[in-house]
Amino acid sequence: MSTATSAGPTGAGGAMRSPAALPDALRGRAARKLLLLTVLAAALVPLAHAQWASGSWPQALTVDLTDRITRASDWIIDHRDSHPLFLYFFGHISNAVVVCVRAVYLVLLALGWAGVTAGAALLAWRVAGLRLAATALLAFGCCGALGMWVPTMQTLALMVVAVTVSVLAGGALGLAAGLSERFHRALRPLLDTMQVLPAFAYLLPVVLVFGIGVPAAVLATVVYAAPPMARLTALGLRNADRGVMEAVTSLGATGRQRLLTARLPLARKELLLGLNQTIMMALSMAVIASVIGAGGLGDRVYQALSSVDVGAALAAGIPIVLLAVVLDRTTAAAGERIGSEPTGPRLLRGPLGWGLLALVTAAVALPVRHAGHLLWPDGWVVAIAEPVNRVKDWMVDHLYTGVPVVGGTADWAGRFTSWILDPLRGGLLALPWWAVLLLVAALAWLIGTWRTALTAVLAMAAIGVLGVWKPSLDTLSQVLAAVAVTLLLGFAIGIAAARSSRLERALRPVLDVFQTMPQFVYLIPVVALFGVGRAPAAAAAVVYALPAVVRITTQGLLQVDQAALESARSMGATTGQQLRQVQLPLARPALLLAVNQGVVLVLAVVIVGSLVGSGALGYDVLYGLAQGDLPTGLIAGAAIVCLGLMLDRVTQPTRGRQRKEN
């Protein structure tokens, strides 16, 4: 074989030049991709403009699914009480969910406020120590003091059932993926897709089958919360220490024995982390599922936001946050303390500790039950709705407008809408549809692979085919604006935290709390500050996504190789030069992950922001749920799925490399 092609550029008659002989500007892979895209665009754009000069998606390329969805929904409604599929499958599932949720709810009511509070405090004490026990005691006490004891128990009952089913289903899938490479490869893209879908996208399909009510809410929560358990279970089983596994195999253990005695014990931390993530996602979805009849705290927030009653919304939102904090801290502490000495009291340790915990809980609950005070006493309720609404009215009168120099919050919202949101939406709608597809393809291919670009383009094209091109671009404009603000603030705060250990320690508990709060809760303060509209929804999205961006940025910069920094310092580099030339380039994977997570989280809240006036796709889903217009809601939900998939692929450049490495 000739080696002439590897020796350098050929002569005048040669037909090939090596990459090293290309101009400096074209040696990079991204530069060569950009050159090829430029050539393709120069050839295709005139043809596309001549064929489809209009900016809007052509009607000829749209598929109207309204009649088909209407016929399908009518058939389901007509046969829900007679078809064997509903009578002997979906009907049994629905009945089982109702029975389980009701049974858990009745148990919680039977324990009474004293039994539930004591049990939660003792459980937290056993798992994580006295400080978390005090936190649990205070949290459940606040839930009762705010007059939200019954809604809290309703949400907790739904959570217990949904988390149990999610853990069983996700654990089974993760077990199969951890033991079978083929199943793992088949399951991974499904889990990747499910993790980028906004919560609203899960509601309408289950409503179509189960109708409005608790069964639909529980099953939507299960579908939303099971993927983290499946992914982390598979990760824990696949990453089991090879030395231990080889030792167990050499002792003649069967496959089942290796699983029970080695793989599962070695994966305990991942399993508990999966439980933690499942609980937090289930709580977030259980609150959002109030839109389809879940009841509980989410329903109180939803009803209050619908009437712009900020005081009532805050009274229901605080228990949601407290419940999230207690559940997150308890499960996280359980995972962190695996293999270490227990921190709880000696009497509660070991297997007998569970029995003693139940005994003490019953001993606290029985006297209160016999006294007839199962529910939180009315005399201990503190009504905060009216004072909060008075504060909100004062803010409307004094902070919305007319503030000297800086302007009021309504002025900020109006300027953000008129200066950023409106021009961005107008610019996207003015672009020809084929130009949008070309731009998506270019971005996805430049930072990924051709498969990534193809997936992104097909997802974006599907939006046009569904006939919701304009509302999708409206939603996209809100996402892009909120992401720009999130990244600007997140990178700045993350860089500052990475350079100051004091600031990083101060931010840590704040970020922990913000990352445990469900999406619904973020809508309450923005309604109080900014009213309703697209700008408040974008503000809620920024606040929701900011903690993840800050945390990922900080960790990425702190994990930069210290040898590289020492080398830069020895060469006389200033602090700014070290940041620009060493830390930021080396932390590029973490920064790109921060961008991806910021986009996904912002999209989730922009969709939920339809409750406070964001409009576009989120409004179509909400309208379909509220009015029973399933075609409108399902088509908008499918468009949200496609938009989320496209944004994930465009902002996740390492996915293709990860596949090759795996």
Sequence and secondary structure as in RCSB ss.txt:
>XXXX:A:sequence
MSTATSAGPTGAGGAMRSPAALPDALRGRAARKLLLLTVLAAALVPLAHAQWASGSWPQALTVDLTDRITRASDW
IIDHRDSHPLFLYFFGHISNAVVVCVRAVYLVLLALGWAGVTAGAALLAWRVAGLRLAATALLAFGCCGALGMWV
PTMQTLALMVVAVTVSVLAGGALGLAAGLSERFHRALRPLLDTMQVLPAFAYLLPVVLVFGIGVPAAVLATVVYA
APPMARLTALGLRNADRGVMEAVTSLGATGRQRLLTARLPLARKELLLGLNQTIMMALSMAVIASVIGAGGLGDR
VYQALSSVDVGAALAAGIPIVLLAVVLDRTTAAAGERIGSEPTGPRLLRGPLGWGLLALVTAAVALPVRHAGHLL
WPDGWVVAIAEPVNRVKDWMVDHLYTGVPVVGGTADWAGRFTSWILDPLRGGLLALPWWAVLLLVAALAWLIGTW
RTALTAVLAMAAIGVLGVWKPSLDTLSQVLAAVAVTLLLGFAIGIAAARSSRLERALRPVLDVFQTMPQFVYLIP
VVALFGVGRAPAAAAAVVYALPAVVRITTQGLLQVDQAALESARSMGATTGQQLRQVQLPLARPALLLAVNQGVV
LVLAVVIVGSLVGSGALGYDVLYGLAQGDLPTGLIAGAAIVCLGLMLDRVTQPTRGRQRKEN
>XXXX:A:secstr
   GGGSS   TT     GGGS GGG SHHHHHHHHHHHHHHHHHHHHHHH  SSS  GGG    HHHHHHHHHH
HHHHTTT HHIIIIIHHHHHHHHHHHHHHHHHHHHHHHHHHHHHHHHHHHHHH HHHHHHHHHHHHHHHHTT HH
HHHHHHHHHHHHHHHHHHHHHHHHHHHHH HHHHHHHHHHHHHHHHS GGGGHHHHHHHH SSHHHHHHHHHHHH
HHHHHHHHHHHHHTS HHHHHHHHHTT  HHHHIIIIIHHHTHHHHHHHHHHHHHHHHHHHHHGGGGT  HHHHH
HHHHHHTT HHHHHHHHHHHHHHHHHHHHHHHHHHHTTTS   S GGGSSHHHHHHHHHHHHHHHHHHHHTT  S
  GGG    HHHHHHHHHHHHHHTSS  TTT  HHHHHHHHIIIIIHHHHHHHHHS HHHHHHHHHHHHHHHS H
HHHHHHHHHHHHHHHTT HHHHHHHHHHHHHHHHHHHHHHHHHHHHHHH HHHHHHHHHHHHHHHHS HHHHHHH
HHHHH SSHHHHHHHHHHHHHHHHHHHHHHHHHTS HHHHHHHHHTT  HHHHIIIIIHHHTHHHHHHHHHHHHH
HHHHHHHHGGGGT  HHHHHHHHHHHH  HHHHHHHHHHHHHHHHHHHHHT TTHHHHHHH 
